[in-house]
Amino acid sequence: MPEFPSTYEATTLVGGTVRLGAHPFPGDALGEDTVVIEPDYMGICRADIKEIAGSRDIMEDRGPLFGHEFIGSVVFSGARTGFRTGETVTLNPNITPTRTTGFADYVFVHGAREQLDQAVVRVPEPEITKNVWMPEPFACIVHAVRKLVGLANLPSLQGKRVGIIGAGCSGLLFAMYARHLEASVSVFNRGAMRRDFARERRILAEEEIFPLAEAESHRNGFDIVIVASTIVTPDLLRTAAAMAADGAVLFVYGGTRKGDRFPGGDVDVDTLRRRERIAPAEYLGKRLAVSGAYGCLKEDYEEAFRLHAEHPHDFPLEKLTSTQIGLGEFPELAMSIAAGTADFPGKVLIRTTAADPDRARK
Ligand SMILES: NC(=O)c1ccc[n+]([C@@H]2O[C@H](COP(=O)([O-])OP(=O)(O)OC[C@H]3O[C@@H](n4cnc5c(N)ncnc54)[C@H](OP(=O)(O)O)[C@@H]3O)[C@@H](O)[C@H]2O)c1
């Protein structure tokens, strides 16, 4: 049995307040069905921020997402888990709710072997902590594009004109993947900060990024329109529908809430997204197919790792990180993002003391 400290640092989120504090190390949780992970890096996701702000509907089958993006090492593996200590892993938060937050020194994941096999995903890139990127957001995009192609019965994205609303992490990842699949991409973002970031980091070319206010001048210009904004408002859906050509697919990826409808009809966009369905809709005489995707599977992570390893030029995922902080800075920063007083383009990463190369792991 490895030695663990008597207390460890973990965050709590209660009533919109994030706190970091010392918690007793739960030695009795180290059972046969438990994997304990010590994160090196965690990512802040818009879903974390929405949970702080109380503006996200939580799926009971998988629990809250607060602290779901991280990479780290297995430091304890119960006899029935199939894992070994020292393995570099990440989490698929879509499998089991029996796990603790990733914004902590240690993450405890409990489950049957088959569940753990899906929920704890081995990272095949030995250098990932030196060249860090978050696998989960990319796996979700891989999953979403697979769903989009399958649900809309498309042979591929090759030659398609893809319009994307939102140049946040999701929008930029969609752009990378659609371009890799030989589609043309045009990304529309409301504010200048994320447009400048995408351009300055050369994630998007000058002719691929536009102010959202210019979407109207691209009316009927896209075969596929992806909505990847924090919230999917009726106005944004109208903008997306205006951008879509007759017969296009309107793909909803960003934040929907229970009861959200496609403007002027009864298509339930929240259910379409969460259940990954497709339905016909009409907008100003145009025939559209409205669809969406939610979460990802282990195979999507595996494809994400393959794409990054084989096509590093197409997937410069490391460039998405705009800021790195320590875990101690996280509560205040996350709450100021949730309050709207701070905003960062790309991804904010938290680097833990475990990521320090001079520190030997326990
Ligand atoms: N379906 C899934 O499986 C899945 C998976 C992961 C994430 N998501 C969801 O995808 C959404 C985006 O995530 P992200 O990581 O890309 O977030 P992000 O990096 O924080 O980017 C948010 C984007 O939304 C835009 N935005 C916010 N409010 C807007 C509004 N009222 N009108 C127009 N644009 C607006 C922002 O534009 P500005 O720069 O102008 O603020 C920015 O482009 C989140 O809701 C997240 O929960 C879904």
The ligand as a MOL file (V3000), in Angstrom:
LIG
                    3D

  0  0  0     0  0            999 V3000
M  V30 BEGIN CTAB
M  V30 COUNTS 48 52 0 0 0
M  V30 BEGIN ATOM
M  V30 1 N -22.3120 18.8470 -26.4160 0
M  V30 2 C -21.2520 18.5110 -25.7020 0
M  V30 3 O -20.9010 17.3530 -25.5590 0
M  V30 4 C -20.4200 19.5780 -25.0750 0
M  V30 5 C -19.1130 19.2720 -24.6540 0
M  V30 6 C -18.3190 20.2850 -24.1420 0
M  V30 7 C -18.8440 21.5560 -24.0170 0
M  V30 8 N -20.1280 21.8080 -24.4060 0 CHG=1
M  V30 9 C -20.7200 23.1350 -24.2620 0
M  V30 10 O -20.2210 23.9630 -25.2940 0
M  V30 11 C -20.2900 25.3190 -24.8580 0
M  V30 12 C -19.0250 26.0640 -25.2390 0
M  V30 13 O -17.9300 25.4930 -24.5350 0
M  V30 14 P -16.4680 26.0730 -24.7440 0
M  V30 15 O -15.5640 25.2190 -23.9620 0
M  V30 16 O -16.1960 26.2840 -26.1780 0 CHG=-1
M  V30 17 O -16.6270 27.4850 -24.0160 0
M  V30 18 P -15.6840 28.7670 -24.0970 0
M  V30 19 O -14.3290 28.3860 -24.5390 0
M  V30 20 O -15.8620 29.4560 -22.8150 0
M  V30 21 O -16.3540 29.6520 -25.2560 0
M  V30 22 C -17.6420 30.1390 -25.1070 0
M  V30 23 C -18.0850 30.7280 -26.4300 0
M  V30 24 O -19.4770 31.1010 -26.3550 0
M  V30 25 C -19.6140 32.4140 -26.8540 0
M  V30 26 N -20.7820 33.0430 -26.2470 0
M  V30 27 C -21.1290 33.0440 -24.9460 0
M  V30 28 N -22.3000 33.6680 -24.7810 0
M  V30 29 C -22.6900 34.0830 -26.0090 0
M  V30 30 C -23.8200 34.8010 -26.4850 0
M  V30 31 N -24.7950 35.1970 -25.6710 0
M  V30 32 N -23.9040 35.0640 -27.8080 0
M  V30 33 C -22.9150 34.6630 -28.6460 0
M  V30 34 N -21.8270 33.9770 -28.2570 0
M  V30 35 C -21.7160 33.6870 -26.9410 0
M  V30 36 C -18.3130 33.0910 -26.4910 0
M  V30 37 O -18.1490 34.2460 -27.2840 0
M  V30 38 P -17.4490 35.5970 -26.6970 0
M  V30 39 O -15.9980 35.4550 -26.9610 0
M  V30 40 O -18.0870 36.6650 -27.4960 0
M  V30 41 O -17.7910 35.6710 -25.2390 0
M  V30 42 C -17.3310 31.9820 -26.8270 0
M  V30 43 O -17.1060 31.9140 -28.2110 0
M  V30 44 C -20.5390 25.2650 -23.3500 0
M  V30 45 O -21.8930 25.5590 -23.0940 0
M  V30 46 C -20.2790 23.8500 -22.9800 0
M  V30 47 O -21.0250 23.4460 -21.8640 0
M  V30 48 C -20.9020 20.8440 -24.9500 0
M  V30 END ATOM
M  V30 BEGIN BOND
M  V30 1 1 1 2
M  V30 2 2 2 3
M  V30 3 1 2 4
M  V30 4 1 4 5
M  V30 5 2 4 48
M  V30 6 2 5 6
M  V30 7 1 6 7
M  V30 8 2 7 8
M  V30 9 1 8 9
M  V30 10 1 8 48
M  V30 11 1 9 10
M  V30 12 1 9 46
M  V30 13 1 10 11
M  V30 14 1 11 12
M  V30 15 1 11 44
M  V30 16 1 12 13
M  V30 17 1 13 14
M  V30 18 2 14 15
M  V30 19 1 14 16
M  V30 20 1 14 17
M  V30 21 1 17 18
M  V30 22 2 18 19
M  V30 23 1 18 20
M  V30 24 1 18 21
M  V30 25 1 21 22
M  V30 26 1 22 23
M  V30 27 1 23 24
M  V30 28 1 23 42
M  V30 29 1 24 25
M  V30 30 1 25 26
M  V30 31 1 25 36
M  V30 32 1 26 27
M  V30 33 1 26 35
M  V30 34 2 27 28
M  V30 35 1 28 29
M  V30 36 1 29 30
M  V30 37 2 29 35
M  V30 38 1 30 31
M  V30 39 2 30 32
M  V30 40 1 32 33
M  V30 41 2 33 34
M  V30 42 1 34 35
M  V30 43 1 36 37
M  V30 44 1 36 42
M  V30 45 1 37 38
M  V30 46 2 38 39
M  V30 47 1 38 40
M  V30 48 1 38 41
M  V30 49 1 42 43
M  V30 50 1 44 45
M  V30 51 1 44 46
M  V30 52 1 46 47
M  V30 END BOND
M  V30 END CTAB
M  END
